[in-house]
């Protein structure tokens, strides 16, 4: 939602504040929207996630869900965080953060497996402990390759997926990856 105190609304925004706003949007969410490929068709779902210090997202999902097989067959995917509709002044200009990612299956014998499941359990509680007992759940690391933060109409930024450093997107970059519009 844009307000006069919105750091991204200035004609020459403070890019550090833009980066902070993008990070805050992600931190306000416990789930991410996940787009994966089922053959040549996109599928959209969501998953609870946790993060590491390198900006990777970790999701623990059932093999019964179609996006699990999608990620195994086609590791390219997208993750998105979007502001709530309620309280938004203009639904065409909702604040959003998207990442083009590469999915990696983490096997139980991998060194990152147990620590990430413990992190998910700390974050989401008993349900993760229960899910760990089920044989059909898989842990994936979503490695962001590039990011895009859209703060509203005409306020789109490329984002480094690790440090969230923002740079404005000009007309020449529109339509090249991420969230394809600058609304």
N, C-alpha and C positions, 0 to 999 in steps of 0.2 A: 504494500500500500504506500503510495507516494504522499509525502507531506512536506511542508516547507523545511522540516528538520532532517529530511532524507538526504544523506550525504551524496547520493547518486543523482540528485535532481539538478545540481549545478551544471551550467554549460561546461565548466572545466572542473570536474569532480576531483576530489582528493582520492587518488587511486588506492592509498592505504585504507581509507575508510570504505571504499568499494570492496576491497578484499575482505575486510572485517565483516561487512554486511553479508557477503556470500558465505563466509564461514559460519556466521550466526544462523543463516537460513538452514544450512546443513545440520548444525547442532540442535536445532529445534525439532528435528525429526528423529524418530526411533526406527522408522521404516523408510525404505527407498522404493521408488517405482523402477521396475526392471523390464527392459525391452530386450527380447532375445529373438533369434531366427528359428522358425520351424520350416526347414527347407528354404524356400524363398519368401515365406510369409512372416511378417513380424507378429510377435505375441507380446502382450503386456501383462505384467503381474506386479506383485510387490513382495517384499521380504523384510523382516527385521534384520538389522545389520549392526556390526561394530566396526571400528576403524583402527588402523595402526598409525604409527608416527610418519610413515611414508605416504599416507593418503589412500592406502588400499582399503577397500570395503570387504567385509567377510559376511557371508550369508550361509545359513544352514538350512537346506531345503530337502524335501522328500523326493525320492526317485519317482514317486507316483505323479508328481507335478510335471507338466509338459516342459516347463522351462529348464528342468534339470537335464533332460536329454538334449534339449536345444543347446545348452551351454557346453555340453560334452562334444556335440557334433560341430557346433559353430561357436567358437569362443568369443567372437566379437559381439558386444552387447552395449547397452546404454543404461545408465542409472540417472534418475532425476529426482529432485526435491523441489516441491512447488508450494507456494504460500496457499493458505486456506482460502476458500472462496468467501467464507463469511468474513465480513469486514473489509473486503477488497472493493475499492472504489470503481474499478473498471476490470471486468472479467477478461477482456481482451489483452490486458497488460499486467497479468499476474507475475509477481516476482518468482523467478525460477532459476535453478542451478542444474546443469546437465553435464554428464561426462560420457565420452566414448571410452569404453573399457575393453580389456581382454580378460576373459575368465580363465582361471586356473583351478582345476580340481586339486584339493589337498587331501592326500591319503592319510589314514590313521597313523602310519609309521613316520610321516613327515614331522620334523621338529616344531613346526608352527601349529600342528593340529590341536594338541591338548591345550596349549596356552590360549588359543583363540576360542575354543569351546568354553574354557573357564571364564574368559572375558565375556562371552555371550551369556553364560550362566549368571555372572555377577550383574550384568545389565538387565536380564529378562527373568531371572529367578528360576523357580522350580520347573517350569515348563521345559526349559532346556535340559535339565537333569533327566526328565522323563524322555525327551526326544533322543537323548544319547543312548538310551536302552533299545531303541528301535533300529532294526538293521537297514532300513531304507533311506536313512538321512545322509546327505553328502555336504561337506564343507567346501565352499568355493571362495577363492580370493578374486575380487574384481579389481584389476589394476587399471586405474585411470590413465589414459593416454593423452587426453586433452579435455579441457573444461570450458564451459561457457556459462556466464552469469547474465541474466536479463533482469534488469531492475524496473523496466517499464518501457513505454514507447521511446524509441530512439536512444535507449540506454543499455547497450549490449557490450559485453566485455569478454575477451578471451581470458582464461584463467589457468595459471599453472596448477596442475592437480596436486602438487605437494605443498608448496608454500602459499598458494592462493594469490600470487601476485597477479594483479589485473592489468590489462591493457585494452583501451577502447577498440571496438570493432568499427571500421569504416565501411562505406558502401562496397569497396572492392573485396571485402572478406565475407559479405553476406552470402548465405547459402552454402558455405564451406564447412560442413560438419556441425556437430552439436545441435543446438536448438536453432533451426533454420531461419528464424525471423528475429527482427530487432524490436519487436513490439515492446 
